[in-house]
Amino acid sequence: MLNRAILMGRLTADPEHKQTTSGISVTSFSIAVDRNFSGRDGNRATDFINIVAWRQTADFICKYFTKGRMIALEGSIQTRNYEDKQGNKRTAVEVVADQVYFADSKSADRPAASNSFPTPAAAFKEPEKGASFSVGDFEEIDTDDSDLPF
């Protein structure tokens, strides 16, 4: 049997990190996914799909995703039956995400990761104005190309 869902959409709200009574991480959220076709009015309809993630996947989502961020995910479709407060029988359909991916570029409001490497311009020292070079300033490197694979 095959039950696989692959979706890409925008989070409709910030995911909320929760834990079960046994300490397992879980998060529930929904994503807005545009349909592939336009209606008669030229607008695309949007589906709001409920997603559930467990354990490390839930932790990852809560740490790196916020409302409006684009997310791509893989998972399986799951249904469950329950009774609402009025006693009506209901069915919930949700995607249980097991793989998630960033689907948009880094936003401008997040700080870029800093590194300790100098930029190429900072590492290169410009020669003084009017400096001249002669062949004697360079040395020949002896290369043996016989061991190259091409």
GIPESUL-V638894 format. One record per backbone hydrogen bond with DSSP energy under -0.5 kcal/mol. CO is the residue of the C=O (numbers start at 0). NH is the residue of the N-H. If there is no record, write none. Layout:
BEGIN
CO,NH
CO,NH
END
This chain:
BEGIN
4,74
6,72
8,70
9,31
10,67
14,16
17,25
19,22
23,19
24,54
25,17
26,52
27,15
28,50
29,11
30,32
30,48
31,9
32,46
36,44
38,41
42,38
44,34
46,32
46,48
48,30
49,94
50,28
51,96
52,26
53,56
53,57
54,58
55,59
56,60
57,61
58,62
59,63
60,64
65,68
68,10
69,102
70,8
71,100
72,6
73,97
73,98
74,4
75,95
77,93
79,91
81,89
83,86
87,83
89,81
91,79
93,77
93,95
94,51
94,96
95,75
96,53
98,73
100,71
106,109
118,122
119,123
122,124
123,125
127,130
133,136
134,137
139,141
140,142
142,144
143,146
144,147
END
